[in-house]
Every structure is written in structure tokens, then in C-alpha cells.
């Protein structure tokens, strides 16, 4: 519903007819109207910036309706409705070709319903023109290069951004071939994509390059009212984005290579160190056994850290959309518990899990469980570290709980502990293990958080989506 009164100029050499139309539009349709009998006088006397629409007779002395329209169109793009006599189909056709928005037969206006039709047409034309102006303003101010191009390559329109990109003006681009400004192969491909969009009746997106510059294009098929098919091409330069993507890819590849080399060398050195420590157990005095135990623990920690780093880099190497599959969490729990027991003789681990627990994840889920178990032991200050593992299944998720009897995690650190590099003031770790766990669980579309254990300790809770919720 219109919330404002439109200002309408009625021009007709018949004072009676002009007043009839003006008065009816004002009284019955809430429009502000001005009636004038002299079209030439209207050109000099009317302030057209205050007018929303013009309704003009065709047959007028001195200046007919089309001549009046042409004079108006040279100065402004006001909506224009031409009133013609019966039998003036040729005039009406010529008016539409010139750009007149609508025409209506004069004798029909005497009928009350036709004046209602005229009012509706005025509303529709004004609304359409205002929408068009907003769109044109948006196009003109767009940071993207925007053009309308016929499928034969003729440029029908171009915005200022596109003209400046080719160091020319909009008027010089209009009517020229697209290949006059683009390399022939690039222009040909954009027209080919335009044909695809027109045939499919839907938007087509693609990328292309001009020398070292890269572009992302959106092609939209347009209805042209009987003219040859045309498309709108929206082009945005993405050279910097492409450069950043290539640089990121290169850094990831270098990181992966370094990770593989360093991990291999560290593992070899740690194995040698552990082997020497094992040999020395039977050859050192009791007073040095505690020192030797520290060497073994440090070697184990280095090995764990190396494995975490490897998993972390592998997670970075993955695509933005990680490929997930059905993973048996029960097997992972059993395997990681066995590893923990072999590395830590003093730890007590109890497991109360369901069988055949398949969740949506990938092979790095083992790193999540392994890190949480190692964390529960490394940060445990009790004489006998104890870990309790339980699982609980709902209709759509599986919840894994790993509880320990350590010092617990203060409330102020329960969230920040998962941040990159976060750790407690007394922590011997680096914080990367929990950060990796949080990152991986997030990739699995799950959640991880910490609760308090009773009477002491922390519970790390991991909620993961089931692979097949219906099972």
C-alpha cells in the first residue's frame, strides 16, 4: 500500500478533460494533481523535480504528446503515460519504442473503472521506476565491474567501475564489442558462459584470468522484452585472494615437509635415548634410578608431543570441509587405553563403554582420545592416578566422559584451556594437545567441555554425532 501522495501532472489542451482526470485522481485516489492545457508552457513553468508522473494527451496544438515527451526525456526520466485516441495504434507503438511507459485510450477514461485502471498504472509505473533508480544507483556505486551484454558481444550498458578499469567512459563502451576491451579468448569465454546461463535460465559463476590478474564472474540471464538475449556480467578482481591462497598452500606444503622430517629425526633420537635409558637401568646405583626415571618420562613426553604435532599438521593440511566417515570409537578407546597402560604402569584405568559405537569422524579421533588420556595422567598429582572412562548414547549423539582424580580445572580456565597455547601455571605441557582436541571435535561437528569430578578432579566430556542415528 502506498503511504504517500503522488504528485501527478496532467497535460491536455481540453481543459474539461484535463480537470476531469486531475480531480478524479485527487479525490478518489489520494493523488496531488496539477492540470495544464499548454504543453510548451509546461516545459518552462513546471518544476519537474516535484512531479512523480506525467499523464499527457497526444493530439495537442503546437506540441504533440510525443514531442512533449521527447523534450521531457532530454532533461529527466519521469514516468510518462500517453493518452491516445482510438485508432492511434501506430502512435502508441511509436511511443513505446521511444520509451513512453504506458498508453491508454482517451475515450476509455470517461468510464469510471478506466480512471481506476489509470491510477493503478500510475502506482505501478512510479514504483517500478523508483526500484529501477535504486538498482541503477547500486550498480553505479558497486565496487564490481558490471555490464549488460548481448550474446553477440555487444555491450548494452556498463557501470563507472568497468569503464575506469579500461580507462574509458561508459558512453564509449556502450555499442562496442566486449572483445574490444578484453582479450578475445576471455571475451569469448564470458559470452559462452552467458549462453549457458541463458539456456539454463539460471545464474552461472566462473573464474578467469587476464595476465597475472584473476577474476570471479557472475552471469545473470536477463529478459529484454523481445530484443536479442542479453546477460548481466558482474566481475570482481580476486588477484590478492588468489595470491593469498597460493601462499597459504605453499606454506602448508612446506610445513608438512618439515613436520615429516623433524618428526622422523625426533622419533629416532627418542628411541635411541629410551634404549640407552633401558640399558642403564641395571648398571646404575639406586640413587640414580630416580634421575633415570625422569629421563624416561621426558623421552615419552617428547614422543607424545611429536605425535601430537604430526596430527596437528595433518589436520591443517585437510580441506576446509573435512571428509567424515563412520569411526568405531570403542576400538579407539581400547587401543588408546592399552597405550596409556604400557607407558604408565602406576595408572588405574576403568572402562565402562558400549559396544559398536560408530561416530562421524576420521582417523584423527584417536588423537583426541589419546591426548585427553595423556592429559589426565600428566596433570595428575595424586599418588595413584585413576581414570574412569564411560560412554552414553542418545538418539543422535554419543557422549564420551574421561574423569580423573587430579587437581581439577578452575572455573576460570575451563574454556580458555582449549585455546591455542593455553596451559595452567604449573603445567609441564604446551597446551597444543587440548587445542588439537578442540579443533578436531569442532571439525566433527561435536562439542568438548570440562566438568568437575567428585570429590576431586576433572571430567573431559566429548559429544559426537552418531554415524547412523537410526541404529
FIBARO-709335 format. One record per residue (C-alpha): x, y, z. Coordinates in pm, whole numbers. Layout:
+--------+--------+--------+
!      x !      y !      z !
+--------+--------+--------+
!      X !      Y !      Z !
...
+--------+--------+--------+
END
This chain:
+--------+--------+--------+
!      x !      y !      z !
+--------+--------+--------+
!      0 !      0 !      0 !
!    122 !    347 !    -92 !
!    191 !    561 !    214 !
!    245 !    892 !     33 !
!     51 !   1111 !   -210 !
!    199 !   1102 !   -559 !
!    233 !   1428 !   -750 !
!     77 !   1393 !  -1096 !
!     97 !   1641 !  -1386 !
!   -197 !   1614 !  -1630 !
!   -138 !   1785 !  -1966 !
!   -430 !   1817 !  -2212 !
!   -544 !   2100 !  -2441 !
!   -902 !   2020 !  -2332 !
!   -950 !   2196 !  -2001 !
!  -1261 !   1988 !  -1931 !
!  -1085 !   1656 !  -1984 !
!   -770 !   1758 !  -1800 !
!   -965 !   1873 !  -1496 !
!  -1178 !   1557 !  -1501 !
!   -875 !   1333 !  -1484 !
!   -694 !   1552 !  -1230 !
!   -994 !   1591 !   -998 !
!  -1076 !   1218 !  -1006 !
!   -719 !   1113 !   -932 !
!   -710 !   1358 !   -643 !
!  -1050 !   1287 !   -491 !
!  -1072 !    910 !   -543 !
!   -710 !    800 !   -539 !
!   -535 !   1035 !   -295 !
!   -301 !   1193 !   -550 !
!   -185 !   1553 !   -568 !
!   -257 !   1673 !   -921 !
!   -187 !   1972 !  -1146 !
!   -379 !   2020 !  -1475 !
!   -231 !   2233 !  -1754 !
!   -354 !   2292 !  -2111 !
!    -36 !   2420 !  -2279 !
!    243 !   2160 !  -2317 !
!    503 !   2417 !  -2424 !
!    421 !   2636 !  -2124 !
!    457 !   2331 !  -1902 !
!    820 !   2293 !  -2013 !
!    908 !   2633 !  -1872 !
!    661 !   2670 !  -1586 !
!    653 !   2327 !  -1419 !
!    916 !   2224 !  -1161 !
!    953 !   1867 !  -1281 !
!   1166 !   1763 !   -984 !
!    845 !   1778 !   -776 !
!    649 !   1558 !  -1020 !
!    622 !   1179 !   -981 !
!    439 !   1102 !  -1308 !
!    307 !   1278 !  -1622 !
!    -23 !   1194 !  -1794 !
!    -31 !   1364 !  -2136 !
!   -270 !   1382 !  -2430 !
!   -122 !   1307 !  -2773 !
!   -321 !   1534 !  -3003 !
!   -235 !   1885 !  -2887 !
!   -166 !   2201 !  -3090 !
!    186 !   2339 !  -3126 !
!    347 !   2046 !  -2941 !
!    202 !   1693 !  -2955 !
!    236 !   1436 !  -2679 !
!    542 !   1262 !  -2825 !
!    724 !   1588 !  -2885 !
!    641 !   1687 !  -2530 !
!    773 !   1353 !  -2406 !
!   1096 !   1391 !  -2602 !
!   1154 !   1736 !  -2454 !
!   1093 !   1595 !  -2105 !
!   1310 !   1285 !  -2164 !
!   1604 !   1506 !  -2262 !
!   1602 !   1658 !  -1914 !
!   1464 !   1390 !  -1682 !
!   1343 !   1029 !  -1673 !
!    998 !   1087 !  -1525 !
!    737 !    813 !  -1576 !
!    516 !    913 !  -1872 !
!    170 !    790 !  -1973 !
!     36 !    890 !  -2317 !
!   -338 !    930 !  -2378 !
!   -430 !    843 !  -2738 !
!   -748 !    839 !  -2945 !
!   -900 !    522 !  -3083 !
!   -722 !    416 !  -3399 !
!   -388 !    560 !  -3289 !
!   -223 !    218 !  -3257 !
!     70 !    333 !  -3469 !
!    118 !    632 !  -3239 !
!    104 !    407 !  -2936 !
!    357 !    169 !  -3089 !
!    594 !    454 !  -3172 !
!    552 !    591 !  -2820 !
!    656 !    260 !  -2663 !
!    960 !    240 !  -2891 !
!   1061 !    592 !  -2783 !
!   1044 !    492 !  -2417 !
!    697 !    605 !  -2304 !
!    599 !    386 !  -2011 !
!    228 !    336 !  -2085 !
!    -55 !    450 !  -2310 !
!   -431 !    445 !  -2261 !
!   -727 !    523 !  -2489 !
!   -886 !    861 !  -2421 !
!  -1247 !    755 !  -2461 !
!  -1198 !    476 !  -2207 !
!  -1101 !    724 !  -1936 !
!  -1457 !    857 !  -1932 !
!  -1553 !    524 !  -1783 !
!  -1511 !    523 !  -1407 !
!  -1329 !    191 !  -1395 !
!  -1076 !    312 !  -1651 !
!   -978 !    601 !  -1427 !
!   -920 !    343 !  -1157 !
!   -706 !    150 !  -1404 !
!   -512 !    467 !  -1482 !
!   -447 !    522 !  -1111 !
!   -322 !    167 !  -1075 !
!    -92 !    209 !  -1373 !
!     47 !    528 !  -1225 !
!    120 !    350 !   -896 !
!    288 !     59 !  -1073 !
!    495 !    275 !  -1307 !
!    620 !    505 !  -1031 !
!    708 !    208 !   -809 !
!    886 !     32 !  -1096 !
!   1081 !    345 !  -1190 !
!   1189 !    408 !   -829 !
!   1305 !     49 !   -799 !
!   1497 !     85 !  -1122 !
!   1665 !    403 !   -999 !
!   1770 !    234 !   -677 !
!   1910 !    -55 !   -876 !
!   2097 !    176 !  -1112 !
!   2239 !    366 !   -816 !
!   2350 !     38 !   -662 !
!   2516 !    -66 !   -989 !
!   2684 !    272 !  -1033 !
!   2826 !    265 !   -680 !
!   2924 !   -103 !   -687 !
!   3293 !   -188 !   -637 !
!   3245 !   -459 !   -901 !
!   3260 !   -423 !  -1277 !
!   2902 !   -462 !  -1404 !
!   2789 !   -475 !  -1766 !
!   2491 !   -581 !  -1974 !
!   2599 !   -765 !  -2286 !
!   2409 !   -921 !  -2575 !
!   2512 !  -1274 !  -2664 !
!   2662 !  -1141 !  -2989 !
!   2911 !   -949 !  -2772 !
!   2756 !   -602 !  -2796 !
!   2781 !   -404 !  -2473 !
!   2442 !   -254 !  -2387 !
!   2540 !    -94 !  -2057 !
!   2841 !    -63 !  -1829 !
!   2892 !     96 !  -1489 !
!   3156 !    350 !  -1398 !
!   3378 !     90 !  -1229 !
!   3404 !   -110 !  -1551 !
!   3470 !    199 !  -1763 !
!   3751 !    309 !  -1532 !
!   3901 !    -41 !  -1540 !
!   3954 !      1 !  -1914 !
!   4044 !    372 !  -1896 !
!   3741 !    481 !  -2097 !
!   3387 !    614 !  -2045 !
!   3056 !    435 !  -2014 !
!   2924 !    601 !  -2330 !
!   3222 !    476 !  -2534 !
!   3174 !    121 !  -2410 !
!   2805 !    106 !  -2496 !
!   2763 !    -26 !  -2852 !
!   3116 !   -166 !  -2867 !
!   3209 !   -533 !  -2870 !
!   3323 !   -694 !  -2545 !
!   3634 !   -815 !  -2727 !
!   3734 !   -452 !  -2786 !
!   3825 !   -429 !  -2416 !
!   3906 !   -789 !  -2322 !
!   4141 !  -1045 !  -2479 !
!   3948 !  -1239 !  -2743 !
!   3966 !  -1571 !  -2558 !
!   3844 !  -1413 !  -2233 !
!   3560 !  -1229 !  -2408 !
!   3460 !  -1546 !  -2597 !
!   3451 !  -1749 !  -2275 !
!   3238 !  -1489 !  -2095 !
!   2990 !  -1493 !  -2384 !
!   2994 !  -1875 !  -2376 !
!   2909 !  -1866 !  -2005 !
!   2637 !  -1613 !  -2086 !
!   2488 !  -1858 !  -2335 !
!   2497 !  -2128 !  -2066 !
!   2315 !  -1901 !  -1821 !
!   2052 !  -1807 !  -2081 !
!   1993 !  -2169 !  -2185 !
!   1966 !  -2289 !  -1826 !
!   1768 !  -1984 !  -1713 !
!   1983 !  -1956 !  -1403 !
!   2293 !  -1782 !  -1267 !
!   2636 !  -1912 !  -1372 !
!   2959 !  -1839 !  -1181 !
!   3313 !  -1893 !  -1307 !
!   3666 !  -1757 !  -1280 !
!   3907 !  -1636 !  -1545 !
!   4238 !  -1455 !  -1573 !
!   4390 !  -1171 !  -1772 !
!   4766 !  -1195 !  -1747 !
!   4852 !  -1208 !  -1378 !
!   4511 !  -1079 !  -1272 !
!   4234 !  -1316 !  -1163 !
!   3859 !  -1252 !  -1167 !
!   3541 !  -1407 !  -1026 !
!   3238 !  -1362 !  -1255 !
!   2863 !  -1395 !  -1202 !
!   2646 !  -1413 !  -1515 !
!   2273 !  -1344 !  -1484 !
!   2034 !  -1401 !  -1778 !
!   1809 !  -1100 !  -1847 !
!   1468 !  -1064 !  -2014 !
!   1499 !   -796 !  -2280 !
!   1140 !   -756 !  -2397 !
!   1176 !   -911 !  -2739 !
!   1530 !   -794 !  -2813 !
!   1814 !  -1037 !  -2855 !
!   1901 !  -1219 !  -2536 !
!   2139 !  -1042 !  -2306 !
!   2311 !  -1113 !  -1976 !
!   2444 !   -912 !  -1688 !
!   2807 !   -985 !  -1604 !
!   2934 !   -895 !  -1257 !
!   3313 !   -915 !  -1232 !
!   3523 !   -890 !   -916 !
!   3901 !   -899 !   -911 !
!   4036 !  -1171 !   -679 !
!   4408 !  -1144 !   -760 !
!   4504 !  -1079 !   -396 !
!   4280 !  -1361 !   -276 !
!   4437 !  -1599 !   -528 !
!   4784 !  -1490 !   -423 !
!   4700 !  -1549 !    -57 !
!   4555 !  -1892 !   -138 !
!   4869 !  -1992 !   -326 !
!   5089 !  -1859 !    -47 !
!   4890 !  -2049 !    213 !
!   4910 !  -2366 !      5 !
!   5286 !  -2325 !    -29 !
!   5331 !  -2269 !    346 !
!   5117 !  -2572 !    428 !
!   5323 !  -2788 !    193 !
!   5648 !  -2662 !    347 !
!   5508 !  -2718 !    697 !
!   5409 !  -3072 !    609 !
!   5757 !  -3149 !    471 !
!   5929 !  -3000 !    776 !
!   5692 !  -3189 !   1004 !
!   5769 !  -3522 !    839 !
!   6145 !  -3464 !    851 !
!   6155 !  -3334 !   1209 !
!   5913 !  -3600 !   1336 !
!   6127 !  -3872 !   1182 !
!   6451 !  -3739 !   1331 !
!   6299 !  -3676 !   1673 !
!   6149 !  -4023 !   1686 !
!   6485 !  -4179 !   1602 !
!   6664 !  -3976 !   1869 !
!   6398 !  -4051 !   2131 !
!   6417 !  -4423 !   2054 !
!   6794 !  -4413 !   2097 !
!   6756 !  -4217 !   2422 !
!   6498 !  -4462 !   2555 !
!   6720 !  -4754 !   2456 !
!   7017 !  -4615 !   2643 !
!   6798 !  -4550 !   2948 !
!   6676 !  -4910 !   2941 !
!   7033 !  -5039 !   2923 !
!   7142 !  -4817 !   3212 !
!   6869 !  -4942 !   3447 !
!   7077 !  -5243 !   3551 !
!   7405 !  -5051 !   3556 !
!   7347 !  -4751 !   3780 !
!   7327 !  -4716 !   4155 !
!   6988 !  -4683 !   4320 !
!   7049 !  -4315 !   4388 !
!   7046 !  -4250 !   4012 !
!   6737 !  -4458 !   3929 !
!   6506 !  -4164 !   4002 !
!   6706 !  -3947 !   3762 !
!   6689 !  -4222 !   3502 !
!   6312 !  -4243 !   3551 !
!   6288 !  -3870 !   3476 !
!   6483 !  -3926 !   3155 !
!   6238 !  -4199 !   3051 !
!   5935 !  -3981 !   3130 !
!   6080 !  -3690 !   2936 !
!   6154 !  -3917 !   2639 !
!   5794 !  -4042 !   2646 !
!   5666 !  -3687 !   2662 !
!   5880 !  -3586 !   2363 !
!   5744 !  -3883 !   2167 !
!   5387 !  -3788 !   2256 !
!   5446 !  -3426 !   2164 !
!   5593 !  -3529 !   1829 !
!   5286 !  -3740 !   1757 !
!   5053 !  -3455 !   1855 !
!   5240 !  -3218 !   1628 !
!   5213 !  -3464 !   1340 !
!   4839 !  -3497 !   1393 !
!   4802 !  -3121 !   1425 !
!   4977 !  -3055 !   1094 !
!   4768 !  -3325 !    926 !
!   4454 !  -3151 !   1049 !
!   4580 !  -2823 !    898 !
!   4653 !  -2995 !    569 !
!   4291 !  -3109 !    540 !
!   4034 !  -2929 !    328 !
!   3801 !  -2668 !    477 !
!   3524 !  -2928 !    466 !
!   3674 !  -3232 !    639 !
!   3564 !  -3565 !    495 !
!   3394 !  -3761 !    773 !
!   3312 !  -4130 !    790 !
!   3192 !  -4393 !   1035 !
!   3461 !  -4450 !   1302 !
!   3444 !  -4719 !   1572 !
!   3502 !  -4526 !   1894 !
!   3501 !  -4844 !   2104 !
!   3810 !  -4976 !   1925 !
!   3984 !  -4639 !   1961 !
!   3914 !  -4630 !   2336 !
!   4056 !  -4982 !   2384 !
!   4366 !  -4907 !   2176 !
!   4445 !  -4577 !   2346 !
!   4388 !  -4723 !   2694 !
!   4631 !  -5003 !   2614 !
!   4891 !  -4748 !   2502 !
!   4840 !  -4549 !   2821 !
!   4884 !  -4855 !   3043 !
!   5204 !  -4957 !   2863 !
!   5351 !  -4608 !   2913 !
!   5230 !  -4552 !   3272 !
!   5248 !  -4854 !   3500 !
!   5102 !  -4677 !   3803 !
!   4784 !  -4551 !   3640 !
!   4448 !  -4715 !   3713 !
!   4202 !  -4712 !   3424 !
!   3844 !  -4840 !   3434 !
!   3630 !  -4852 !   3121 !
!   3251 !  -4878 !   3108 !
!   3166 !  -4835 !   2740 !
!   2906 !  -4956 !   2496 !
!   2995 !  -5187 !   2209 !
!   2981 !  -5096 !   1840 !
!   2992 !  -4721 !   1891 !
!   3026 !  -4564 !   1546 !
!   3051 !  -4187 !   1529 !
!   3106 !  -3945 !   1240 !
!   3473 !  -3851 !   1249 !
!   3803 !  -3952 !   1087 !
!   4123 !  -4135 !   1183 !
!   4243 !  -3838 !   1391 !
!   3974 !  -3913 !   1651 !
!   4235 !  -4143 !   1807 !
!   4448 !  -3835 !   1870 !
!   4159 !  -3671 !   2058 !
!   4114 !  -3970 !   2291 !
!   4490 !  -4023 !   2330 !
!   4554 !  -3659 !   2419 !
!   4274 !  -3650 !   2676 !
!   4404 !  -3967 !   2842 !
!   4766 !  -3842 !   2847 !
!   4645 !  -3509 !   2984 !
!   4459 !  -3686 !   3265 !
!   4782 !  -3859 !   3372 !
!   5037 !  -3583 !   3313 !
!   4847 !  -3326 !   3516 !
!   4755 !  -3570 !   3794 !
!   4929 !  -3506 !   4127 !
!   4773 !  -3794 !   4322 !
!   4981 !  -4087 !   4442 !
!   4773 !  -4327 !   4234 !
!   4638 !  -4164 !   3916 !
!   4296 !  -4303 !   3833 !
!   4093 !  -4257 !   3517 !
!   3733 !  -4361 !   3460 !
!   3601 !  -4379 !   3102 !
!   3227 !  -4402 !   3030 !
!   3007 !  -4362 !   2724 !
!   2640 !  -4273 !   2688 !
!   2433 !  -4293 !   2370 !
!   2134 !  -4073 !   2282 !
!   1921 !  -4085 !   1968 !
!   2166 !  -3875 !   1769 !
!   2489 !  -3840 !   1970 !
!   2748 !  -4033 !   2168 !
!   2892 !  -3876 !   2483 !
!   3239 !  -3982 !   2598 !
!   3342 !  -3889 !   2953 !
!   3703 !  -3916 !   3077 !
!   3719 !  -3847 !   3451 !
!   4037 !  -3824 !   3660 !
!   4127 !  -3778 !   4026 !
!   4375 !  -3496 !   3969 !
!   4362 !  -3136 !   4092 !
!   4079 !  -3039 !   3853 !
!   4046 !  -2730 !   3638 !
!   3941 !  -2393 !   3789 !
!   3617 !  -2249 !   3650 !
!   3802 !  -1952 !   3502 !
!   4014 !  -2185 !   3288 !
!   3751 !  -2435 !   3173 !
!   3701 !  -2259 !   2840 !
!   4035 !  -2090 !   2780 !
!   4226 !  -2414 !   2838 !
!   4126 !  -2522 !   2487 !
!   4274 !  -2210 !   2333 !
!   4594 !  -2229 !   2128 !
!   4893 !  -2250 !   2362 !
!   4681 !  -2231 !   2681 !
!   4802 !  -2408 !   2992 !
!   4791 !  -2374 !   3367 !
!   5074 !  -2202 !   3557 !
!   5210 !  -2537 !   3681 !
!   5152 !  -2725 !   3355 !
!   5455 !  -2904 !   3205 !
!   5278 !  -2929 !   2869 !
!   5247 !  -2691 !   2576 !
!   4869 !  -2667 !   2552 !
!   4873 !  -2783 !   2191 !
!   4719 !  -3123 !   2275 !
!   4392 !  -2980 !   2408 !
!   4385 !  -2720 !   2132 !
!   4415 !  -3001 !   1877 !
!   4140 !  -3198 !   2052 !
!   3907 !  -2897 !   2043 !
!   3988 !  -2825 !   1677 !
!   3923 !  -3183 !   1569 !
!   3599 !  -3220 !   1768 !
!   3477 !  -2896 !   1611 !
!   3554 !  -3039 !   1266 !
!   3341 !  -3340 !   1357 !
!   3051 !  -3104 !   1440 !
!   3074 !  -3212 !   1802 !
!   3140 !  -3037 !   2133 !
!   3400 !  -3069 !   2408 !
!   3390 !  -2922 !   2758 !
!   3511 !  -2974 !   3117 !
!   3313 !  -3057 !   3429 !
!   3417 !  -3102 !   3791 !
!   3470 !  -3456 !   3918 !
!   3367 !  -3558 !   4269 !
!   3530 !  -3549 !   4516 !
!   3824 !  -3414 !   4315 !
!   3949 !  -3399 !   3961 !
!   3814 !  -3305 !   3620 !
!   3586 !  -3468 !   3365 !
!   3654 !  -3405 !   2997 !
!   3330 !  -3453 !   2805 !
!   3321 !  -3510 !   2428 !
!   2989 !  -3520 !   2245 !
!   2999 !  -3654 !   1888 !
!   2727 !  -3719 !   1629 !
!   2646 !  -4085 !   1571 !
!   2733 !  -4222 !   1229 !
!   2383 !  -4364 !   1189 !
!   2140 !  -4207 !   1440 !
!   1862 !  -4451 !   1343 !
!   2057 !  -4753 !   1462 !
+--------+--------+--------+
END
